[in-house]
Amino acid sequence: KEDNKNEAGSSESSESSKTTVDKAKVPVPSSSKIVGSDGEYTKPMIPKYKIVERGVFDIAEHTMEAIAPAPRRPKQLVVHIYLSSATSSANINLDVSDTELTIRPDSKCRYKLEVKLPYPVNSQKGNASFDKKLRTLIVTLPVLASR
């Protein structure tokens, strides 16, 4: 045992000991728990992504006249998701709603992503492809007309 004095001058007793943590007994929050094929807990990976608006063209941008810009809405959103350790899209849990794109982790997929889309989309008419060379999941979604 060691006796230490704090700033007020009173004596405190502290015991130095080494604590060993058994990984099997440490609780892991369910929101970040992924059990791999080897039975080990792994932390979800959050991939990089970018959203590209496709199909926007306004002739007013290409004239010399000063015309008030109208609000522009793309015809499609193309979401590029960089999955550095994936070799195919077979184990990717992709879910698309009208306003959000989500990848959920599980025992075969370590990626986790939740993206709010800038425009409402028709999730039923979208498609996804995987570029093996770039290890990128490309999701193309048609944008719904403004209301």
Phi and psi in degrees as a GROMACS rama.xvg file:
@    title "Ramachandran Plot"
@    xaxis  label "Phi"
@    yaxis  label "Psi"
@TYPE xy
-117.783  143.286  GLU-2
-105.635  124.872  ASP-3
-118.457  145.873  ASN-4
-104.033  133.087  LYS-5
-86.8061  -177.028  ASN-6
-62.2821  -29.2701  GLU-7
-77.9409  -10.5695  ALA-8
96.1916  -6.04866  GLY-9
-79.9952  156.331  SER-10
-90.824  134.726  SER-11
-119.037  144.629  GLU-12
-107.04  129.752  SER-13
-133.309  147.896  SER-14
-117.514  126.102  GLU-15
-90.9477  127.47  SER-16
-146.079  158.683  SER-17
-99.2545  129.648  LYS-18
-106.525  129.685  THR-19
-107.015  131.136  THR-20
-107.724  126.115  VAL-21
-86.0797  116.032  ASP-22
-58.8709  -30.1277  LYS-23
-69.2502  -23.0948  ALA-24
-98.0505  -6.88681  LYS-25
-79.3735  120.977  VAL-26
-70.116  140.111  PRO-27
-115.243  129.52  VAL-28
-56.7229  138.824  PRO-29
-62.9249  -27.2332  SER-30
-70.3114  -21.5237  SER-31
-119.146  12.6841  SER-32
-88.6364  122.938  LYS-33
-132.408  123.863  ILE-34
-99.9591  117.118  VAL-35
-76.3768  177.344  GLY-36
-64.4639  -22.0143  SER-37
-89.6664  4.04198  ASP-38
84.3646  0.619568  GLY-39
-89.1526  147.697  GLU-40
-79.0907  135.084  TYR-41
-129.133  152.589  THR-42
-85.3341  138.467  LYS-43
-63.4525  147.232  PRO-44
-99.3009  133.349  MET-45
-101.489  111.027  ILE-46
-78.3795  158.758  PRO-47
-78.7179  151.222  LYS-48
-152.746  162.935  TYR-49
-143.597  149.961  LYS-50
-113.493  126.17  ILE-51
-113.862  130.377  VAL-52
-89.7855  126.981  GLU-53
-119.26  143.18  ARG-54
89.134  27.1077  GLY-55
-105.5  119.85  VAL-56
-146.419  129.034  PHE-57
-130.405  117.15  ASP-58
-61.6146  -26.5852  ILE-59
-60.7158  -26.2252  ALA-60
-72.9711  -13.4368  GLU-61
-115.25  20.969  HIS-62
-119.364  167.037  THR-63
-88.8981  -12.4851  MET-64
-77.0202  147.526  GLU-65
-86.7003  103.59  ALA-66
-118.227  135.976  ILE-67
-62.6375  128.953  ALA-68
-67.5161  133.557  PRO-69
-85.2893  150.943  ALA-70
-61.0587  131.622  PRO-71
-101.415  145.518  ARG-72
-136.083  126.277  ARG-73
-71.2424  161.698  PRO-74
-83.9689  -29.921  LYS-75
-141.908  154.572  GLN-76
-112.876  132.309  LEU-77
-116.827  117.417  VAL-78
-104.865  119.765  VAL-79
-101.166  118.532  HIS-80
-116.084  118.027  ILE-81
-87.8517  110.471  TYR-82
-110.375  86.7607  LEU-83
-59.5061  -29.7905  SER-84
-106.179  1.92609  SER-85
-84.5585  144.898  ALA-86
-112.204  -12.5259  THR-87
-158.119  173.32  SER-88
-95.5112  4.80634  SER-89
-58.0231  -36.2305  ALA-90
-104.551  13.3012  ASN-91
-89.1705  125.045  ILE-92
-92.1345  86.6246  ASN-93
-96.2925  132.553  LEU-94
-134.372  130.041  ASP-95
-124.496  127.129  VAL-96
-109.417  -174.376  SER-97
-65.4087  -24.8129  ASP-98
-125.244  -3.13313  THR-99
-147.182  146.538  GLU-100
-116.381  131.976  LEU-101
-135.073  138.138  THR-102
-117.405  124.224  ILE-103
-105.826  133.743  ARG-104
-77.8717  152.144  PRO-105
-153.989  -162.619  ASP-106
-66.7646  -23.891  SER-107
-103.661  -16.9624  LYS-108
-123.909  118.523  CYS-109
-91.2553  -3.19808  ARG-110
-86.6997  143.276  TYR-111
-136.883  126.887  LYS-112
-151.25  136.218  LEU-113
-133.454  115.086  GLU-114
-123.51  124.573  VAL-115
-80.6016  126.797  LYS-116
-82.802  143.983  LEU-117
-71.9695  -18.2968  PRO-118
-137.277  150.988  TYR-119
-68.0273  140.686  PRO-120
-123.138  162.999  VAL-121
-92.0527  96.3976  ASN-122
-67.3704  -23.8871  SER-123
-73.666  -23.9191  GLN-124
-104.429  8.02681  LYS-125
-80.2497  166.673  GLY-126
-143.804  161.706  ASN-127
-135.163  143.673  ALA-128
-138.962  157.084  SER-129
-117.443  123.836  PHE-130
-92.6563  106.734  ASP-131
-65.2072  -37.0405  LYS-132
-65.303  -43.5149  LYS-133
-91.8696  -7.3495  LEU-134
53.6295  50.6183  ARG-135
-127.799  131.226  THR-136
-91.2231  124.238  LEU-137
-112.914  115.532  ILE-138
-110.373  120.899  VAL-139
-109.246  124.937  THR-140
-129.455  127.259  LEU-141
-72.9156  134.512  PRO-142
-82.5001  137.485  VAL-143
-74.7725  147.485  LEU-144
-63.0049  149.674  ALA-145
-69.238  151.211  SER-146
